[in-house]
Amino acid sequence: MAHAITYSSHGGPEVLQLTEVPAPQPGPRQLVVRVEAAGVNPIDAKLRSGRRASSPLSAPRRIGRDGAGVVTAVGAEVSGFAVGEAVVFHDTSGSYASEVVVEAAHAVPRPPRVSAAEGAGIGIPVGTAYQCLRSLAVRAGDTLLVHAGSGAVGQAAIQYAALWGARVVATASERRFDRVRGLGATPVAYGPGLIERVREAAPEGVTVALDAAGTDEAIEASLELVADHARIATIVRGADAAGFGIRAFSGGSPEPLTDVELGWRAEALPVTVALLAAGAFSIEVGPSLPLSDAAEAHRLLERGVDGKIVLVP
């Protein structure tokens, strides 16, 4: 038998329960992975609480999408993976578990320099940032404004934009300025006077903006500072983005991601693993909790902590 975190009703973190589940078996194009670290993402809490719509609960539902671990079984039609190989995976239902079935197409080998916790921090946040910047055509010569620059998506966006030659200004709390600055952005504080502070930091002007904060301040500042509103996107305010005349990628958007955008999110996994192995990218690892403490992990997530929270079976 294996163990997984499940919930049978929507509610607070306390609805998460450690459950015994059948040992997974791989299909022809699948792997079974012994999970060493599962990434905890904001979308997990939104689905658990019911704040993000999902299909009706008719049975205990597993949770989590990202992780890293070691292959324990390989499907008959899979090539390129072997039992005992360390991997990173994304887009996998139920990653809060001791073992999980992973589509082989959703996994990549994990080099020794990349820890399991770092690997578990790639999937959703880095895939989101990478796809958003590709969709917004961020490139050398741009000045990008990132709202919530010290969060997981914001940190990834800063790093990719900087790697591609863009200048980056990022909002953050003052205690997180050093982290934001170290990733390659000019930090500016939230709060009254934000527009003036951004203009001072980027006198040449802002050409593109990514909202990972979801505040009215972030939306209003982006609209004021970016002339081409088609180059403003939110990953939080998707439900009302159209009313602002800006773009939305997930975040409650009624418009699904295109096949190209989904492809970019998948592409981010191997690209980022390679950069991590080369020492050219950073995942900020935060609290690491036992799998059985998933409820506490969600409390920390909603309270706000620095770095990626991971669960360790």
Secondary structure, 3 states (H helix, E strand, C coil): CEEEEEECCCCCHHHCEEEEECCCCCCCCEEEEEEEEEECCHHHHHHHHCCCCCCCCCCCEECCCCEEEEEEEECCCCCCCCCCCEEEECCCCCCCECEEEEEHHHEEECCCCCCHHHHHCCHHHHHHHHHHHHHCCCCCCCEEEEECCCCHHHHHHHHHHHHCCCEEEEEECHHHHHHHHHHCCEEEECCCCHHHHHHHHCCCCECEEEECCCCHHHHHHHHHHECCHHHEEECCCHHHHHHHCCEECCCCCCCCCCHHHHHHHHHHHHHHHHHHHCCCCCCCEEEEEEHHHHHHHHHHHHHCCCCEEEEEC
